Amino acid sequence: MILDMGMAKIDIVKVDSKEKMNDFVHLPYSIYKDCAQYVPDLESDIRNLFNPRKNPAFEFSDLQPFVAYRVGDGASSSVPVGRVVGIINRKANDRWKTRNVRFSLLEFIDDAEVSSALLDAVAEWGKSFGMDTIEGPLGITDFDKEGMLVEDFHLTGTMNTIYNPEYYPRHMEALGFKKEVDWLQIRIEIPQEVPARYARTAQYVREQMGLKVIKLTNEDIWQRGYGKKAFNLLNEAYKPIFGFSSLSEKQVDNFMERYLRLIDKQLIPVVVNDKEEVVGVAITMGCLSRAMQKANGRLWPTGWWHLLRALRWKREDSAEMLLIAVHPDYQGMGVNALFFDDLIPIYNKYGFRWAETGPQLEDNVRELSQWKPLKPEYVKRRRCYKKEVES
């Protein structure tokens, strides 16, 4: 696809070579060159996303990355000015009875021709598969980065969420995209003591319901099967949530290998009942934003050291509460109090002064209300947009 812009042209091309993939991966460095809030992805993670041998989601998904180049206008060669990936998650479309093509990893300069051309390319690609709606930013699964930042651009991003310039939402609205859902993140100061409401509820749940918190060892996770039990719980608990599609066994194995060997197990409380069944899990970790910025997208030669140092020895002053999941049979019964009763003393021991959750749907009242005893601050509103694909 080539758009004429007078002396310059915008050329949208499919990524089908090593050189184009390099342009796709490296483009954010130019857009966020002077942005102190941006936290880069690891380049290896982006490349592995498009490698069927590394990404088991190819079993039920189609992916197509695009790069926008500016050509002409006196330039001796084409210059990358935007990127996007189109995703068709067949499992999600079957689950929700939709024909949606998702867009993800969207980046572009402040030029309406570029943003329009990129999203049109995804829409046209999706239409060739019979899709009738384009939506995003969404990843393949609910555990990928999702939601365009529409507020609080002054706050530093995290390794697990999207950061984008302030002009992105303006482009989306000008292109006719409408809000589908919004997410909010919760920021809390870590109290010195467990709030009385949590402490009382936790004691009741332990004594009257026979629930308890355990901390998993590597042997528990891999040899005794608790890792897969936890992810099976996530599949069950997240089933009703917007856009969710269950993780396959291969995806579970992939997530376990990528994350569970690294995260401090003291920061992952697991709740079991008197039959040793997993009924709740909270996955949290120390913040890695500064370490990721120092690594600048690369593990080698020194990026691994910054990450390991932040994980094990010189922690940042905040924690990331990535997700909390409770089995549907136990929701609303005080299980969350067990997580807070366990984590708050550990956070204080580790020197964490505040914590931030992952994105939570703004209409999920039950989930948002659990934070009230901690005097939450609602920050970083994120939005999923949608638009009908023109026939």
Solvent accessible surface area in square Angstrom, and as a share of the most:
residue,aa,sasa,rsa
1,M,96,0.43
2,I,109,0.55
3,L,54,0.27
4,D,104,0.54
5,M,57,0.26
6,G,60,0.58
7,M,157,0.70
8,A,6,0.05
9,K,78,0.33
10,I,0,0.00
11,D,30,0.16
12,I,9,0.04
13,V,32,0.18
14,K,103,0.43
15,V,18,0.10
16,D,112,0.58
17,S,44,0.28
18,K,153,0.65
19,E,118,0.53
20,K,58,0.24
21,M,29,0.13
22,N,41,0.21
23,D,44,0.23
24,F,0,0.00
25,V,8,0.05
26,H,69,0.31
27,L,7,0.04
28,P,8,0.05
29,Y,56,0.21
30,S,77,0.50
31,I,36,0.18
32,Y,13,0.05
33,K,163,0.69
34,D,138,0.71
35,C,39,0.23
36,A,79,0.61
37,Q,47,0.21
38,Y,29,0.11
39,V,6,0.04
40,P,9,0.06
41,D,33,0.17
42,L,21,0.11
43,E,21,0.09
44,S,49,0.31
45,D,57,0.29
46,I,14,0.07
47,R,78,0.29
48,N,51,0.26
49,L,41,0.20
50,F,32,0.13
51,N,35,0.18
52,P,85,0.54
53,R,214,0.78
54,K,105,0.45
55,N,17,0.09
56,P,22,0.14
57,A,2,0.02
58,F,59,0.24
59,E,99,0.44
60,F,19,0.08
61,S,3,0.02
62,D,41,0.21
63,L,22,0.11
64,Q,28,0.12
65,P,11,0.07
66,F,9,0.04
67,V,0,0.00
68,A,0,0.00
69,Y,19,0.07
70,R,57,0.21
71,V,40,0.23
72,G,36,0.34
73,D,86,0.45
74,G,81,0.78
75,A,48,0.37
76,S,124,0.80
77,S,76,0.49
78,S,51,0.33
79,V,71,0.41
80,P,40,0.25
81,V,8,0.05
82,G,0,0.00
83,R,6,0.02
84,V,0,0.00
85,V,0,0.00
86,G,0,0.00
87,I,2,0.01
88,I,3,0.02
89,N,2,0.01
90,R,97,0.35
91,K,58,0.25
92,A,4,0.03
93,N,17,0.09
94,D,100,0.52
95,R,99,0.36
96,W,78,0.27
97,K,179,0.76
98,T,47,0.28
99,R,137,0.50
100,N,22,0.11
101,V,0,0.00
102,R,12,0.04
103,F,0,0.00
104,S,12,0.08
105,L,33,0.16
106,L,13,0.06
107,E,15,0.07
108,F,0,0.00
109,I,50,0.26
110,D,90,0.46
111,D,27,0.14
112,A,65,0.51
113,E,77,0.34
114,V,0,0.00
115,S,0,0.00
116,S,29,0.19
117,A,1,0.01
118,L,0,0.00
119,L,5,0.02
120,D,66,0.34
121,A,7,0.05
122,V,0,0.00
123,A,14,0.11
124,E,90,0.40
125,W,26,0.09
126,G,0,0.00
127,K,73,0.31
128,S,89,0.57
129,F,100,0.42
130,G,36,0.35
131,M,25,0.11
132,D,55,0.28
133,T,23,0.13
134,I,3,0.01
135,E,7,0.03
136,G,0,0.00
137,P,6,0.04
138,L,4,0.02
139,G,5,0.05
140,I,5,0.03
141,T,5,0.03
142,D,26,0.13
143,F,47,0.20
144,D,49,0.25
145,K,46,0.20
146,E,16,0.07
147,G,0,0.00
148,M,3,0.01
149,L,2,0.01
150,V,24,0.14
151,E,82,0.37
152,D,40,0.21
153,F,35,0.15
154,H,128,0.57
155,L,29,0.14
156,T,58,0.34
157,G,3,0.03
158,T,11,0.07
159,M,40,0.18
160,N,49,0.25
161,T,7,0.04
162,I,33,0.17
163,Y,21,0.08
164,N,3,0.01
165,P,21,0.13
166,E,104,0.47
167,Y,37,0.14
168,Y,2,0.01
169,P,12,0.08
170,R,141,0.51
171,H,18,0.08
172,M,0,0.00
173,E,104,0.46
174,A,89,0.69
175,L,38,0.19
176,G,33,0.32
177,F,9,0.04
178,K,138,0.58
179,K,94,0.40
180,E,47,0.21
181,V,30,0.17
182,D,1,0.01
183,W,7,0.02
184,L,21,0.10
185,Q,1,0.01
186,I,0,0.00
187,R,48,0.18
188,I,8,0.04
189,E,142,0.64
190,I,14,0.07
191,P,38,0.24
192,Q,151,0.67
193,E,141,0.63
194,V,32,0.18
195,P,27,0.17
196,A,63,0.49
197,R,131,0.48
198,Y,12,0.04
199,A,37,0.29
200,R,160,0.58
201,T,45,0.26
202,A,0,0.00
203,Q,94,0.42
204,Y,128,0.49
205,V,0,0.00
206,R,100,0.37
207,E,113,0.51
208,Q,121,0.54
209,M,47,0.21
210,G,34,0.32
211,L,3,0.02
212,K,94,0.40
213,V,41,0.24
214,I,39,0.20
215,K,50,0.21
216,L,13,0.06
217,T,77,0.45
218,N,79,0.41
219,E,106,0.47
220,D,16,0.08
221,I,4,0.02
222,W,62,0.22
223,Q,138,0.61
224,R,138,0.50
225,G,25,0.24
226,Y,8,0.03
227,G,1,0.01
228,K,70,0.30
229,K,85,0.36
230,A,9,0.07
231,F,14,0.06
232,N,90,0.46
233,L,7,0.04
234,L,1,0.00
235,N,24,0.12
236,E,69,0.31
237,A,10,0.08
238,Y,25,0.10
239,K,93,0.39
240,P,97,0.61
241,I,39,0.20
242,F,46,0.19
243,G,14,0.13
244,F,3,0.01
245,S,2,0.01
246,S,51,0.33
247,L,8,0.04
248,S,25,0.16
249,E,120,0.54
250,K,121,0.51
251,Q,8,0.04
252,V,5,0.03
253,D,56,0.29
254,N,41,0.21
255,F,23,0.10
256,M,6,0.03
257,E,92,0.41
258,R,99,0.36
259,Y,77,0.29
260,L,12,0.06
261,R,113,0.41
262,L,92,0.46
263,I,7,0.04
264,D,39,0.20
265,K,34,0.14
266,Q,82,0.37
267,L,5,0.03
268,I,12,0.06
269,P,0,0.00
270,V,1,0.00
271,V,0,0.00
272,V,0,0.00
273,N,10,0.05
274,D,116,0.60
275,K,151,0.64
276,E,71,0.32
277,E,91,0.41
278,V,17,0.10
279,V,4,0.02
280,G,0,0.00
281,V,1,0.01
282,A,0,0.00
283,I,17,0.08
284,T,0,0.00
285,M,14,0.06
286,G,9,0.09
287,C,11,0.06
288,L,7,0.04
289,S,5,0.03
290,R,132,0.48
291,A,6,0.04
292,M,5,0.02
293,Q,57,0.25
294,K,121,0.51
295,A,9,0.07
296,N,70,0.36
297,G,2,0.02
298,R,102,0.37
299,L,60,0.30
300,W,180,0.63
301,P,114,0.72
302,T,78,0.45
303,G,3,0.03
304,W,105,0.37
305,W,106,0.37
306,H,47,0.21
307,L,20,0.10
308,L,48,0.24
309,R,81,0.30
310,A,9,0.07
311,L,22,0.11
312,R,114,0.41
313,W,151,0.53
314,K,127,0.54
315,R,78,0.28
316,E,21,0.09
317,D,42,0.22
318,S,4,0.02
319,A,1,0.01
320,E,8,0.04
321,M,7,0.03
322,L,46,0.23
323,L,29,0.14
324,I,26,0.13
325,A,2,0.02
326,V,13,0.08
327,H,52,0.23
328,P,58,0.36
329,D,104,0.54
330,Y,46,0.18
331,Q,63,0.28
332,G,69,0.66
333,M,89,0.40
334,G,21,0.20
335,V,3,0.01
336,N,40,0.21
337,A,5,0.04
338,L,1,0.01
339,F,0,0.00
340,F,3,0.01
341,D,32,0.16
342,D,33,0.17
343,L,1,0.01
344,I,6,0.03
345,P,67,0.42
346,I,25,0.13
347,Y,3,0.01
348,N,45,0.23
349,K,168,0.71
350,Y,38,0.14
351,G,43,0.42
352,F,5,0.02
353,R,169,0.62
354,W,66,0.23
355,A,0,0.00
356,E,6,0.03
357,T,6,0.03
358,G,14,0.13
359,P,41,0.26
360,Q,14,0.06
361,L,20,0.10
362,E,58,0.26
363,D,111,0.57
364,N,43,0.22
365,V,111,0.64
366,R,150,0.55
367,E,44,0.20
368,L,20,0.10
369,S,36,0.23
370,Q,23,0.10
371,W,2,0.01
372,K,130,0.55
373,P,34,0.22
374,L,11,0.06
375,K,179,0.76
376,P,29,0.18
377,E,97,0.44
378,Y,101,0.38
379,V,6,0.04
380,K,3,0.01
381,R,54,0.20
382,R,1,0.01
383,R,47,0.17
384,C,0,0.00
385,Y,3,0.01
386,K,85,0.36
387,K,63,0.27
388,E,141,0.63
389,V,17,0.10
390,E,135,0.61
391,S,144,0.93
